[in-house]
Amino acid sequence: MNKSILKILLKIYVKMGLYHSPTIIKIKNKFKKYVNEKNLEAVKKKVKKKNEDITRSNLLQPVPISLKDEIFLRGFENSYQNESCVIIGNGPSLNYVDLSKINVPTFAVNSFFLKSEETGFFPTFYTVEDKHVMSDNLNKIIKYDVKNKFIASLYKEKLANTPSVYFYDLDLSFYRGKDINFSKDVSKKIFAGQTVTYVNMQLAYYMGFKTVYLVGMDFNYIKPEGTIVSGKTWISQGDDPNHFSKDYFGKGKKYHDPQLDKVKIAYRHAKKVYERSNRKIINLTHGGKLEVFQRQKFEDVFGK
């Protein structure tokens, strides 16, 4: 028996978890010079990493929506044709916005429920894409009293029995190096764009909104001191300075590296799609650094 065959046998038995099987022990006794605990541990680690990679990959595979989900989503097609809406971001500038002045349908995202708890304002539509937001706030998301929740089908098992949820098929190809895309039929799929607000831009387009206003889109992130970085995941170690609440991504919460360069690519593409259909996205954010879209003052649109 040569070393190549031995390696194959080791992988098979380790993958099956038979670390102390008679066969493994026999091989170890016969080939003591080659098979030692160090070699066995190295193989175990390699197999474990491979399994983790497979699991991670599976977690990022879209879960196909059902025909029922698709039909529900179709019900929103052009349901607000030629109307206006507001997509609400969660930047610090949102604290300077009187949300009660908004008299058109609204889209909110992620941990906006914190703002609802503070002000009593609830959006018309609520959207979640991010896995960290979902895992850290599952109970809050389930209990959030909004009539229309749009949730990526990745999390369908977690919210299968939650009322007022519409599952959409999230295409993650942009996260894998593909060109940005924009869905004009969200009953088929919605394309990721490094920010959940891009999902809302596609939903708003499908619903027929002619003018989309943005508020709370500060487009400005700083990495708080002490933040633990693990790949593209940031783990908070204190108060959150990048959102309207210090608890938004407070201590212990995970979130993704914002990668604003990629967000800008998505926003520029959305702008082109809207303009080609004689529609507009207008930024009403107080300050901030988002200059992709035409700016107006919130007070000029919704009053002081």
C-alpha positions in Angstrom: 0.0 0.0 0.0 1.6 3.3 -1.1 1.2 6.8 0.4 -1.4 7.9 -2.2 -3.7 5.0 -1.4 -3.1 5.7 2.3 -4.1 9.3 1.9 -7.4 8.3 0.1 -8.2 5.9 2.9 -7.5 8.5 5.6 -9.8 11.0 3.9 -12.6 8.5 3.6 -12.4 7.4 7.2 -11.9 10.9 8.6 -14.8 12.3 6.5 -17.0 9.5 8.0 -15.8 10.3 11.4 -14.2 6.9 12.0 -11.1 8.3 13.7 -10.7 5.3 16.0 -11.9 2.5 13.7 -9.9 -0.8 13.6 -8.9 0.0 10.1 -7.4 3.4 11.0 -5.6 1.9 14.0 -4.3 -0.9 11.8 -3.0 1.6 9.2 -1.4 3.7 11.9 0.4 0.7 13.4 1.6 -0.5 10.0 2.8 2.9 8.7 3.9 4.6 11.9 6.6 6.6 10.1 4.0 8.2 7.9 0.8 8.2 9.8 1.1 10.0 13.0 -1.2 12.2 15.0 0.0 15.3 13.2 -0.8 13.9 9.8 -4.2 12.7 10.9 -5.0 16.2 12.4 -4.0 17.9 9.2 -6.3 15.7 7.2 -9.1 16.3 9.6 -8.7 20.1 9.4 -8.6 19.9 5.6 -11.8 17.9 5.4 -13.5 20.2 8.0 -12.6 23.3 6.0 -13.9 21.7 2.8 -17.2 20.9 4.5 -17.4 24.5 5.9 -16.8 25.9 2.4 -19.6 23.7 1.0 -22.0 24.8 3.8 -21.1 28.4 3.3 -21.8 28.0 -0.4 -25.1 26.4 0.2 -26.2 29.2 2.5 -25.7 31.6 -0.4 -27.7 29.6 -2.9 -31.1 31.1 -3.6 -34.0 29.1 -2.5 -36.5 28.9 -5.4 -39.8 30.7 -4.6 -43.0 28.8 -5.1 -45.7 29.5 -7.7 -47.7 30.9 -4.8 -44.9 33.3 -3.9 -44.6 34.4 -7.5 -48.3 35.0 -7.9 -48.4 37.1 -4.7 -45.5 39.2 -6.0 -47.2 39.7 -9.4 -50.1 41.3 -7.5 -47.8 44.3 -6.9 -47.1 44.9 -10.6 -47.9 48.5 -11.5 -50.1 48.8 -8.4 -48.8 52.3 -7.8 -48.3 53.4 -11.4 -47.0 57.0 -11.8 -47.1 57.7 -8.1 -44.3 58.7 -5.7 -42.7 56.9 -2.9 -39.9 57.2 -0.4 -37.1 54.7 0.2 -35.8 55.2 3.8 -32.1 54.7 4.6 -30.9 54.2 8.1 -28.1 56.8 8.3 -27.7 59.2 11.2 -29.3 62.0 9.2 -32.6 60.2 9.6 -32.8 61.6 13.1 -33.4 65.0 11.5 -36.3 63.9 9.4 -39.9 64.3 10.5 -41.2 61.1 9.1 -44.8 62.1 9.9 -44.6 64.6 7.1 -44.3 61.9 4.5 -47.6 61.3 2.8 -46.7 58.7 0.2 -45.9 55.0 0.4 -42.5 54.2 2.1 -40.0 51.4 2.0 -37.8 50.7 5.0 -35.2 48.1 5.7 -33.3 45.9 8.2 -33.4 47.4 11.8 -35.8 50.2 11.0 -38.1 48.7 13.7 -35.9 50.6 16.2 -37.1 53.8 14.6 -40.7 52.6 14.7 -40.3 51.8 18.4 -39.0 55.3 19.0 -41.4 57.3 16.8 -44.5 55.1 16.1 -43.9 55.5 12.4 -44.3 52.3 10.4 -43.4 51.9 6.7 -45.7 50.6 4.0 -43.1 48.1 2.9 -40.2 46.5 4.7 -37.3 44.6 3.2 -34.5 42.3 4.4 -31.7 40.8 2.3 -28.7 40.4 4.7 -28.0 37.2 6.5 -26.4 38.9 9.6 -29.4 41.2 10.0 -31.7 38.2 9.8 -29.8 36.1 12.3 -29.3 38.9 14.8 -32.8 40.2 14.7 -35.0 37.2 13.7 -37.6 37.6 16.5 -37.9 41.4 15.9 -38.4 40.8 12.2 -41.1 38.2 12.8 -42.9 40.4 15.3 -42.5 43.7 13.3 -46.1 44.9 12.6 -45.8 45.8 9.0 -48.3 44.6 6.4 -45.9 44.0 3.6 -42.6 42.3 4.3 -40.3 41.4 1.4 -37.8 38.8 2.5 -35.1 37.0 0.5 -36.1 33.3 0.0 -32.8 32.4 1.6 -34.6 32.7 4.9 -37.9 31.1 3.9 -37.5 28.3 6.5 -37.0 30.8 9.3 -40.1 32.8 8.5 -42.3 30.2 6.7 -45.3 30.8 9.0 -44.9 34.5 9.4 -47.9 36.5 8.2 -47.6 39.3 5.5 -44.3 38.0 4.1 -43.5 37.9 0.4 -40.5 35.9 -0.5 -38.4 36.9 -3.5 -35.6 35.1 -5.3 -32.4 37.0 -4.6 -29.8 36.7 -7.4 -26.4 37.0 -5.7 -24.3 37.1 -8.9 -23.0 40.6 -8.2 -21.4 39.3 -5.1 -19.5 36.8 -7.2 -17.9 39.2 -9.5 -20.6 39.4 -12.2 -21.9 42.7 -13.7 -24.6 44.5 -11.9 -28.1 43.9 -13.2 -31.6 45.2 -12.4 -34.9 43.3 -12.4 -38.0 44.7 -14.0 -39.9 41.6 -12.9 -39.4 40.9 -9.2 -41.8 37.9 -9.4 -38.9 36.1 -11.2 -35.9 37.5 -9.3 -34.3 40.5 -7.7 -30.7 41.3 -8.1 -28.4 42.0 -5.2 -26.4 45.3 -5.3 -24.4 45.4 -2.1 -27.2 47.3 -0.3 -30.8 46.3 0.5 -32.0 49.7 -0.8 -31.1 48.5 -4.3 -33.7 45.7 -3.7 -36.2 48.4 -2.9 -35.4 50.3 -6.0 -36.3 47.3 -8.1 -39.5 46.7 -6.0 -40.5 50.3 -6.5 -39.9 50.1 -10.2 -42.0 47.0 -10.5 -44.8 48.6 -8.6 -44.8 51.4 -11.1 -43.6 54.4 -9.0 -42.5 57.2 -11.2 -40.6 59.2 -8.6 -38.6 57.6 -5.9 -37.3 59.9 -3.1 -34.4 58.9 -0.8 -34.0 59.9 2.8 -31.4 58.8 5.4 -29.0 57.8 2.7 -25.8 59.2 4.3 -23.5 57.0 2.2 -20.7 57.5 4.7 -19.3 54.7 6.9 -16.5 54.8 9.4 -15.0 51.7 11.0 -15.4 52.1 14.7 -12.3 51.6 16.9 -12.0 48.0 18.1 -14.2 46.5 15.3 -13.3 42.9 14.7 -12.9 42.1 11.0 -13.4 38.6 9.7 -13.2 38.5 6.0 -16.0 40.8 4.8 -17.8 40.6 8.1 -17.4 43.3 10.8 -18.2 42.5 14.4 -19.2 45.5 16.5 -17.5 46.1 19.9 -19.5 49.2 20.9 -21.9 51.9 19.8 -22.8 52.2 16.1 -21.9 55.7 14.7 -23.1 54.9 11.2 -26.9 54.6 11.8 -29.7 56.5 13.4 -29.3 54.5 16.6 -26.2 53.5 18.5 -27.8 50.1 19.0 -28.4 49.5 15.3 -25.2 47.5 15.0 -24.4 47.6 18.7 -21.9 45.5 20.5 -21.7 41.9 19.4 -23.7 42.4 16.2 -22.3 41.3 12.8 -22.6 43.3 9.6 -20.9 43.3 6.2 -18.1 45.6 5.0 -20.2 48.4 3.3 -18.1 48.4 0.2 -19.5 51.7 -1.0 -17.7 51.5 -4.3 -19.9 48.6 -5.2 -23.0 50.3 -3.9 -22.2 53.3 -6.1 -22.1 50.9 -9.2 -25.5 49.6 -8.3 -27.0 53.1 -7.7 -25.6 54.4 -11.0 -27.2 51.4 -12.8 -30.5 52.0 -11.1 -30.4 55.7 -12.1 -29.9 54.7 -15.8 -32.8 52.2 -15.7 -35.2 54.7 -14.2 -34.2 57.5 -16.6 -34.7 55.3 -19.6 -38.3 54.8 -18.5 -38.7 58.6 -17.8 -38.7 58.0 -14.1 -36.6 59.7 -11.4 -34.7 58.9 -8.2 -34.2 62.0 -6.1 -32.1 62.3 -3.0 -33.7 64.2 -0.1 -31.1 63.2 2.5 -29.9 65.9 4.9 -26.2 66.1 4.1 -24.4 62.9 3.5 -22.1 62.0 0.6 -24.5 60.4 -1.9 -24.2 62.4 -5.1 -25.2 59.9 -7.7 -28.8 61.2 -7.7 -30.3 64.6 -8.2 -30.8 66.4 -4.8 -33.7 68.3 -3.4 -34.6 69.4 0.1 -36.9 67.3 2.1 -38.8 70.4 3.2 -39.4 71.5 -0.4 -41.2 68.2 -1.2 -43.0 67.3 2.1 -43.2 70.7 3.8 -41.5 72.0 6.9 
